Amino acid sequence: QKAHQQQQAVLQKYQGKMHKSKILEDTIRQQEKVIERMESLLDKKLKEIPREKPNASKKRTGFTDDSLRKEVESVLLAENARLRDEIGTLRRQPAPIILQQ
């Protein structure tokens, strides 16, 4: 009886980890879609902005259009990489051993 309870506890622990892994994978897929949408919106907005002198744009925001786009991409890619690492860590954990009685 006690062994069965321990097995159930271990099983629940690993099921929780598998659930978390699935959630993280779904989050990564969603973020990749969001990144693609943001990139397309950013490209569209940058094309709509009337072409100003490069210096005027820099003085106003501190970024050129290209450097702003690169900064946004960099932040999004870093978050995506962090989530991928977390999924990799979860995948490397040993699989649960399920014993049936």
Buried (B, 14 or more C-beta within 10 A) or exposed (E): EEEEEEBEEBBEEBEEBBEEBEEBBEBBEEBEEEBEEBBEEBEEEEEEEEEEEEEEBBEEEEBEBEEBBEEBBEEBEEBBEEBEEBBEEBEEEEEBEEEEE
